[in-house]
Amino acid sequence: MLKVEGIHVYRGQTYVLQGVNLEVEHGEIVALIGANGAGKTSMLRTISGLLRPKRGHIFYAPHKDHAQIDISRVPPEKIVSLGISHCPEGRGIFSQLSVRENLLVGAYLRKNKSAIQADYHRICEIFPILGERTRQTAGSLSGGEQEMLAVGRALMSRPKLLILDEPSLGLGPIIVENLFKVLQDINAHGVTILLVEQNAVMALDYADRAYVLENGRMTLSGPSQKLAADDKVRRAYLGGI
């Protein structure tokens, strides 16, 4: 579905991604773990068109029977229309808008009003608390509720590939576990997921495969269970457990 091939990315004068490769198959949950400053957020921002690679290519096929297209230099709004939705670190909600308005912003490229309304109700079923607070301003929600809203808004574009940046950041353990169960259910209904996650234990528990990014370079990759058993990964990211 997604193939990142030898991309090199700079942010200003900083060389943040150095010849990185990554692949995501249709239907997978793929995790990207690594220390702060390793380049994980830059990786996601490059895939979604917010950063441009100096070299390398990103290929994407929304359906299994579609040929891959090069999206390396495609504008972000076009990438959304192709079926890639990015839920950013820090959530990026519109705090002065209502829950309902935030969700509808996620469907801004869509034209079919009845389909938009149907998806709006589906999001409220996935996250019942949002359905109870549709008129409430987003800024008044708790951190966990804001993360649900950010994920719901991303789903309103009907993505084939959902990209999540640190969805558990600042949330309590029970909320995190519930959120990951929802993400697993979303995946089971046909949405492929690529996520960056600080909670490496949780990420490796739910993901099919994972990559380890260190100082702008991919250093390890493989099935999540295999990485979770790797001594280097355990010492660096799993608290030595």
C-alpha positions in Angstrom: 0.0 0.0 0.0 2.8 2.4 1.0 6.4 2.2 0.0 8.9 4.8 1.3 12.1 4.4 -0.7 15.4 6.1 0.2 14.0 9.4 1.3 16.3 12.2 2.6 14.6 15.1 4.4 15.8 18.4 5.9 14.1 20.7 8.3 16.0 23.9 7.8 19.6 22.9 8.0 18.9 19.8 10.1 19.2 16.5 8.2 16.3 14.7 9.8 15.8 11.6 7.6 18.8 9.9 6.0 17.9 7.4 3.3 14.9 5.9 5.1 12.9 3.0 3.7 9.5 1.7 5.0 6.7 -0.4 3.7 3.0 -0.8 4.8 0.8 -3.6 3.4 -2.9 -3.3 3.0 -4.8 -4.1 6.2 -1.8 -3.9 8.6 -1.1 -1.9 11.7 2.5 -0.8 11.5 4.3 1.0 14.4 7.3 3.3 14.2 9.2 3.7 17.5 12.3 5.6 18.5 13.6 8.2 20.9 12.6 11.8 20.8 14.3 13.6 18.0 14.8 10.4 15.9 12.7 11.8 13.0 9.5 10.0 13.5 7.2 13.0 13.2 9.2 14.2 10.2 8.6 10.8 8.6 4.8 11.1 9.0 4.8 14.7 7.9 6.7 13.7 4.7 4.3 10.9 3.9 1.3 13.3 4.2 2.9 16.0 2.1 3.7 18.5 4.8 7.4 18.1 4.2 9.1 17.5 0.9 12.0 15.0 0.5 15.2 16.2 -1.1 15.7 12.8 -2.6 13.8 9.5 -2.7 10.2 8.6 -3.4 7.0 7.7 -1.7 4.7 5.3 -3.5 1.1 4.7 -2.6 -1.7 2.4 -3.8 -5.1 3.0 -2.2 -6.4 -0.4 -3.3 -4.7 -3.8 -3.7 -5.6 -3.9 -7.4 -4.4 -0.3 -8.1 -0.9 0.6 -9.4 1.3 2.6 -7.1 1.6 6.3 -7.7 4.4 8.5 -6.6 3.1 11.0 -4.0 6.5 12.4 -3.0 5.7 15.9 -4.2 1.9 15.8 -4.2 0.2 18.6 -2.1 -1.2 17.6 1.3 -4.9 18.2 0.3 -4.4 16.0 -2.8 -2.9 13.3 -0.6 -6.0 13.4 1.7 -8.2 13.0 -1.3 -6.3 9.9 -2.3 -7.2 8.3 1.0 -4.4 9.2 3.5 -5.4 11.0 6.7 -3.0 12.3 9.2 -3.8 12.7 12.9 -1.0 14.9 14.2 0.9 15.0 17.4 -0.8 17.4 19.8 -4.1 16.6 18.2 -4.5 20.0 16.4 -8.2 20.4 17.2 -10.0 23.7 16.7 -10.6 24.5 20.3 -13.2 27.3 19.8 -15.3 25.1 17.4 -17.8 22.6 18.7 -17.2 18.8 18.6 -19.6 18.5 15.7 -17.9 21.3 13.7 -14.5 19.7 14.3 -15.7 16.4 12.9 -17.3 18.0 9.9 -14.0 19.8 9.1 -12.5 16.4 8.5 -15.0 15.9 5.6 -14.2 19.2 3.9 -13.1 17.5 0.6 -16.3 15.4 0.4 -19.5 16.4 -1.5 -22.0 13.7 -0.6 -23.9 15.2 2.3 -25.9 12.1 3.2 -22.7 10.0 3.3 -21.0 12.6 5.5 -23.9 12.6 7.9 -23.8 8.8 8.0 -20.1 8.8 8.8 -20.7 11.5 11.5 -23.2 9.2 13.2 -20.7 6.3 12.9 -18.0 8.3 14.6 -20.4 9.1 17.4 -21.1 5.4 17.8 -17.3 4.6 17.8 -16.7 7.3 20.4 -20.0 7.7 22.4 -18.7 10.5 24.5 -18.4 12.7 21.4 -22.0 11.9 20.5 -23.0 13.2 24.0 -21.0 16.4 23.6 -21.6 17.5 20.0 -22.4 21.1 20.9 -19.6 21.4 23.5 -16.5 23.4 22.4 -13.6 21.1 21.7 -11.2 23.1 24.0 -13.4 22.1 27.0 -12.9 18.4 26.4 -10.4 16.3 28.5 -7.2 15.1 26.9 -8.5 11.7 26.1 -11.7 13.1 24.6 -9.7 15.5 22.5 -7.6 12.6 21.1 -10.9 10.7 20.3 -12.0 13.8 18.5 -8.8 14.1 16.5 -9.0 10.4 15.5 -12.7 10.9 14.6 -12.0 13.9 12.5 -9.3 12.0 10.6 -11.8 9.2 10.0 -14.3 11.7 8.5 -12.3 11.8 5.3 -12.9 8.1 4.9 -9.2 7.2 4.8 -7.7 4.0 3.4 -4.5 4.7 5.4 -4.7 6.4 8.8 -1.5 8.0 10.1 -1.3 8.6 13.9 1.4 10.6 15.7 1.7 9.8 19.4 -2.0 9.1 20.0 -1.4 8.1 23.7 0.5 11.3 24.6 -0.6 12.6 28.0 -3.3 10.0 28.5 -3.9 7.7 31.4 -3.3 3.9 31.1 -7.0 2.9 31.0 -7.8 5.6 28.3 -4.8 4.5 26.3 -5.9 0.8 26.4 -9.4 1.7 25.3 -8.1 3.9 22.5 -5.9 1.2 21.1 -8.8 -1.3 21.2 -10.8 1.2 19.1 -7.9 1.6 16.7 -7.8 -2.2 16.4 -11.5 -2.3 15.6 -11.1 0.5 13.0 -8.3 -1.6 11.4 -10.5 -4.7 11.5 -13.1 -2.7 9.4 -10.6 -2.1 6.6 -8.5 0.9 7.6 -4.7 0.4 7.4 -2.8 2.2 10.2 0.7 3.6 10.5 1.4 5.0 13.9 4.2 6.7 15.8 3.9 5.8 19.5 5.9 6.7 22.6 4.3 3.8 24.5 6.4 1.1 22.7 5.0 -1.7 24.8 1.5 -0.9 23.7 2.5 -0.2 20.1 4.3 -3.5 19.7 1.4 -5.3 21.4 -1.1 -4.1 18.9 0.9 -3.7 15.7 1.6 -6.4 13.1 5.1 -5.1 12.3 7.3 -2.3 13.5 10.3 -0.2 12.6 12.9 1.4 14.9 14.1 4.9 13.8 17.4 6.2 15.3 18.9 9.5 14.4 17.2 9.7 11.1 18.0 6.1 10.0 16.0 2.9 10.2 18.0 0.5 12.3 15.6 -2.4 12.9 12.4 -3.7 11.4 10.3 -6.9 11.6 7.3 -8.5 13.2 6.3 -6.8 16.4 6.7 -9.9 18.6 10.2 -10.4 17.3 11.2 -6.8 18.0 9.6 -6.9 21.4 11.9 -9.9 22.2 15.0 -8.1 20.9 17.4 -7.3 23.7 18.4 -4.0 22.2 14.8 -2.9 21.8 13.9 -4.1 25.3 16.7 -2.1 26.9 16.1 1.1 24.8 12.4 1.3 24.5 10.7 -1.2 26.8 12.3 -0.3 30.1 14.4 -3.4 30.0 11.4 -5.7 30.8 
